[in-house]
Amino acid sequence: MTDAVRFEVLGPVRAWRGDVELELGPPRQRAALAILLLQEGTPLSPSQLVTALWGGAEPRAAIGMVRSYVSRLRHAGVPIESAGGGYAIRSGSVDVTEFQRLLSSPREALDLWHGTPLSGVNGEYAEAARERLIQLHFTAREDLAAADIAAGRHVDLSELIAEQPLRERPRELQMLALYRAGRQAEALELFAATQRLLESELGLDPGPELREMQRRILAADPSLAPSASRPSQLPPDLPEFVGRVSLTSALSEALTNPRAPLPVIGVEGLAAIGKTTLAIHVARAADFPDGQLFLDLAESADPLSELLHGVGVTNLPASPSERAALWRTRTTGRRLLVVLDNARPGDDIRPLLPGPGGPAVLITARRRLYDVPHAHWTKLGALDVSESVALLAHLVGEDRVASSSAATQELATRTAGLPQVIRAIGERLASRPEWSMAEALRRVGRPAPGAPARPPECQAIERPYESAVAELTPWQRLAFERLSAFPRFSTATASEVLDLPLQDTSLLLESLVDTHLLEAAGSDGYAYREPVRLFAESMQPHRNRPMMPEAAEVSIETPLNGPGEAPYTLSSAGPSGGMADALA
């Protein structure tokens, strides 16, 4: 597929196809291209192009020259269409279009600026277009300064004031910045100087916004005081974080995507597979100069109030809808990252989403949430063997790992790449420095049922699985336990073991895949990760399993879902005979 052409007019007029810059010819020809680009797809006739290029002082052969410019630009690769008796450019991307779209996020918009717009293009039309773009550029710089002041960052608008001495908004913002820095006298002197300048140059008084700023400073208006300091609520990153390089990069890019009005990224995965750790790592690496908010939804009694407190709101509105509206107002346009950890089905995420134009949201959940607007989800998988070995090396030392490579590889393989398994075993080995890796391979692991003692690492490994199983319905738990006799199995095998129809069995297995306690393996296969399978297997002799419902007690409304989810249902009237009788 041919690469689209990218055009720049916020500086010299240039164009690229892929990584190759197109040769656009002499200045007047570039000017013709710029004029067509600024029409945003509206056709211009040759005579209109002549007027725009020469402004009434065109040479006798101007029409022919315009046609020659168009022909040469087409030959260079510029997609100029013939339309409506004239010419138009309707494909490709133009930086000025993107700049105007991003004006609500001034930091991103200003990154597109490359100097004086339409540099090297002359004529009345170009001058008018250039002046319009320069004014938009000033507005974006002012908006950025306003956002920085609101975020508590130091701002100096002296350069902007010098460039546009009669423009009042930079002076108003500079007065506010000075006042917040404790320099009230300088803020008032700036107003007096502005008043003298406007009277001398224009015979006018300062406008209402500037006069209102002076009045509020004189009155020491409490609303002018700086808001809460930049929030920085992230827990510390793990020093031994390993792997996930490409995923970290992809998530960071998605969170800072300037084309998304509000990036919302979800990370789902098995309990304790590292979702929170990854979220913190990504959040610390991403560029959010206005701060980061971190909220554990499993622990928070009032998430929205906590978020509002995090951005400096102390007097909360009474109603939930007013609080949600205030939260969006306070966050719109701010480069702020909100991490919502441990989201569960049934959590109402919508009121917690900030306003657009700057913020981003990163959600972690054991199960994907299907009712979050704008959300794009990714499943977090296990570490590969090399990453597992690297994590072990962080925990027990490089020399110890290198001394027995084969044993280390085998130990890493047995962990199935699950970080909490690797960490628990690594910490166990760190407490036994006299064990070689081969000895460790023999000693660590889950003991057989009925063993007189249980190694301490088992509790650390299995505690997250216990909490995940606690959220299962009786049917899900029964399937999770009974199918653990098979590391890998088909729907037909599960149907026979559970004594359920194939359709109900498939629905039940897929619900376990949604919890990540099972993995899909091919089109009709399922598998456990080995540490999860061993845990499921251990539940049968040592735990009180839920009784299998009698046939008369099982209706089509028997839920397969977890708390807060729309119910799955079984069409069967209940198990009867065979394996099911043995389980009852």
Number of C-alpha atoms within 10 A of each C-alpha: 3 6 10 14 20 19 22 22 28 23 17 17 19 18 23 18 16 12 10 9 14 18 16 22 13 10 14 19 19 21 26 19 25 20 21 20 24 16 13 15 16 15 21 21 16 19 13 13 23 21 16 20 24 16 13 10 10 13 10 8 8 18 17 12 16 20 14 13 21 22 13 16 21 14 13 14 15 25 17 21 16 14 14 11 9 15 20 22 21 16 16 16 15 18 17 21 14 15 23 16 14 20 20 19 25 24 20 21 22 17 9 17 17 13 11 15 24 23 17 15 23 16 14 15 16 21 14 11 14 21 13 12 20 15 12 15 21 18 16 23 20 18 21 23 23 21 21 18 20 21 22 18 16 12 18 14 17 12 10 16 16 11 10 12 15 16 15 18 18 27 22 22 22 25 26 27 27 19 20 19 15 12 13 18 13 14 24 20 13 18 21 13 10 21 18 15 17 18 12 11 9 9 10 12 15 18 12 9 12 20 15 13 21 21 13 14 20 12 9 13 11 9 8 15 14 18 15 15 15 19 19 14 14 18 12 10 16 11 8 12 16 17 16 16 8 9 14 18 13 12 21 20 14 17 24 20 15 19 13 15 18 23 23 23 21 25 23 25 22 26 23 19 21 21 24 20 17 23 25 20 20 21 26 18 13 18 17 19 15 25 22 25 21 22 21 15 20 13 10 11 10 9 19 19 19 15 18 21 16 21 22 15 17 11 8 13 14 8 8 13 11 12 18 21 14 17 23 19 13 17 21 19 23 24 23 24 30 24 26 24 22 20 22 20 18 13 14 13 19 11 15 19 22 27 21 20 23 28 28 27 23 24 27 29 24 24 21 22 22 9 13 17 13 14 17 15 18 15 16 19 16 19 22 16 19 15 18 26 25 19 24 27 18 16 20 20 14 14 9 16 21 14 13 13 14 13 19 24 16 15 24 26 18 18 23 20 23 26 22 19 23 25 21 19 27 21 14 18 21 15 11 12 11 10 14 17 23 16 12 19 17 11 13 15 19 16 14 10 13 9 8 7 8 14 13 11 20 18 13 15 23 20 13 16 19 15 11 18 19 12 14 20 16 21 19 19 19 19 19 25 19 18 21 23 13 15 14 18 17 18 21 17 16 23 19 15 17 22 19 22 18 15 14 18 22 18 16 25 24 16 19 22 18 18 22 22 23 22 19 18 13 9 8 11 16 22 20 24 19 16 21 22 21 18 19 25 19 17 18 15 10 10 8 8 15 13 11 18 17 14 12 9 10 17 15 12 11 20 21 24 21 22 14 10 13 12 13 16 16 22 14 16 15 20 21 15 10 12 14 18 13 9 17 14
